[in-house]
Amino acid sequence: MKTWQPKGISEAEKVAVTAACQRFIDEVLKPRFLPVIRPTQFNYPIDIQGKWRGTRYRFIQRYRSGIPETLNEEFDSPFAALDWVARDRFDIQLCLGHTGAWHCLYRGLSLTEALNAIETDPVLHPL
């Protein structure tokens, strides 16, 4: 059985979404969740960034290892994503870090509503 899949986001909308999400990262997420980098003897966050994968814009926390065996190695850990559904409509996905599986929490939100949900719903915040 075939299921409907979006054909894809236009390049113009992708550019606009990227710009809005980068402002959101710089003005909301980083000041609130990563105002300073605090090295530890364990894995510690060093950045929050966004990346597209297909029609999904993922919010990612970048970590650096302080563990002697893996000192200074870095890795990404996505925590939330906007799945493009239609023009200015997104589903919000939560990444379950321990499994890497995605779980849909909100459906059909505008970009403004989606970013507001990520800002206000604690379950969508970076760790």
C-alpha positions as CSV (number, residue, x, y, z in Angstrom):
1,M,0.0,0.0,0.0
2,K,1.4,3.4,-1.0
3,T,1.2,6.3,1.5
4,W,1.3,9.9,0.5
5,Q,4.7,11.6,0.7
6,P,5.3,15.3,0.2
7,K,7.0,16.1,-3.1
8,G,9.4,18.4,-1.4
9,I,9.9,21.9,-0.2
10,S,10.8,24.6,-2.7
11,E,14.3,26.0,-2.6
12,A,12.8,29.5,-1.8
13,E,10.9,28.1,1.2
14,K,13.9,26.1,2.3
15,V,16.0,29.3,2.4
16,A,13.4,31.1,4.4
17,V,13.0,28.3,6.9
18,T,16.7,28.0,7.3
19,A,17.0,31.7,8.0
20,A,14.2,31.7,10.5
21,C,15.6,28.6,12.3
22,Q,19.1,30.1,12.4
23,R,17.7,33.3,14.0
24,F,15.8,31.0,16.5
25,I,18.9,29.1,17.3
26,D,21.0,32.3,17.8
27,E,18.4,34.3,19.6
28,V,16.5,31.7,21.7
29,L,18.2,28.3,22.0
30,K,21.9,29.3,22.4
31,P,21.3,32.1,24.9
32,R,18.9,29.9,27.0
33,F,20.5,26.5,26.8
34,L,24.2,27.1,25.9
35,P,25.2,30.6,27.1
36,V,28.7,29.4,27.8
37,I,30.7,26.3,27.0
38,R,31.7,24.4,30.2
39,P,34.2,21.6,29.6
40,T,33.8,18.6,31.9
41,Q,35.4,15.3,32.3
42,F,32.4,13.8,30.4
43,N,30.6,14.7,27.2
44,Y,29.6,18.4,27.2
45,P,27.7,20.6,24.7
46,I,29.6,23.0,22.6
47,D,27.1,24.2,20.0
48,I,23.5,24.1,18.8
49,Q,23.0,24.1,15.0
50,G,20.5,23.1,12.4
51,K,20.7,20.9,9.3
52,W,18.4,19.7,6.6
53,R,18.0,16.1,5.7
54,G,15.5,15.8,2.9
55,T,12.4,17.6,4.0
56,R,13.3,17.5,7.7
57,Y,15.1,20.4,9.4
58,R,16.9,18.9,12.5
59,F,17.9,20.9,15.5
60,I,21.2,19.4,16.7
61,Q,23.3,19.7,19.8
62,R,27.0,19.2,19.2
63,Y,29.1,17.6,22.0
64,R,32.8,17.2,22.7
65,S,34.2,14.5,24.8
66,G,36.2,15.2,28.0
67,I,36.7,11.5,28.6
68,P,40.4,10.7,28.4
69,E,40.0,7.8,26.0
70,T,38.1,9.9,23.5
71,L,39.3,13.4,24.5
72,N,38.2,16.2,22.1
73,E,36.2,13.9,19.8
74,E,32.9,15.5,18.8
75,F,29.5,14.1,17.9
76,D,26.0,15.4,17.1
77,S,22.8,14.6,18.9
78,P,19.6,15.8,17.3
79,F,16.8,16.7,19.7
80,A,13.9,18.1,17.6
81,A,13.0,18.4,14.0
82,L,10.6,20.2,11.7
83,D,9.1,17.9,9.1
84,W,7.9,19.9,6.1
85,V,4.4,18.8,5.2
86,A,3.1,21.6,2.9
87,R,3.7,25.3,2.4
88,D,4.2,26.7,5.9
89,R,3.0,23.5,7.5
90,F,5.3,21.4,9.7
91,D,5.1,18.4,12.0
92,I,7.3,18.6,15.0
93,Q,9.4,15.5,15.8
94,L,11.1,14.6,19.1
95,C,14.3,12.6,18.8
96,L,14.4,9.9,21.5
97,G,18.2,10.1,22.2
98,H,18.6,6.6,23.7
99,T,17.2,5.0,20.5
100,G,17.6,7.6,17.8
101,A,13.9,7.1,16.9
102,W,11.7,10.1,16.0
103,H,8.3,10.6,17.6
104,C,5.7,13.1,16.2
105,L,4.5,15.5,18.9
106,Y,2.7,18.1,16.9
107,R,1.1,18.1,13.4
108,G,0.4,20.8,10.8
109,L,1.8,23.8,12.6
110,S,2.9,27.0,10.8
111,L,6.7,27.8,11.1
112,T,5.9,30.4,13.8
113,E,3.8,28.0,15.8
114,A,6.4,25.2,15.4
115,L,9.3,27.4,16.7
116,N,7.1,28.6,19.6
117,A,6.3,24.9,20.5
118,I,10.0,24.1,20.5
119,E,10.7,27.1,22.7
120,T,7.9,26.4,25.2
121,D,7.6,22.6,25.4
122,P,10.3,21.4,27.7
123,V,10.3,17.9,26.2
124,L,11.7,19.5,22.9
125,H,14.6,21.3,24.6
126,P,18.2,20.2,24.2
127,L,19.6,18.3,27.1
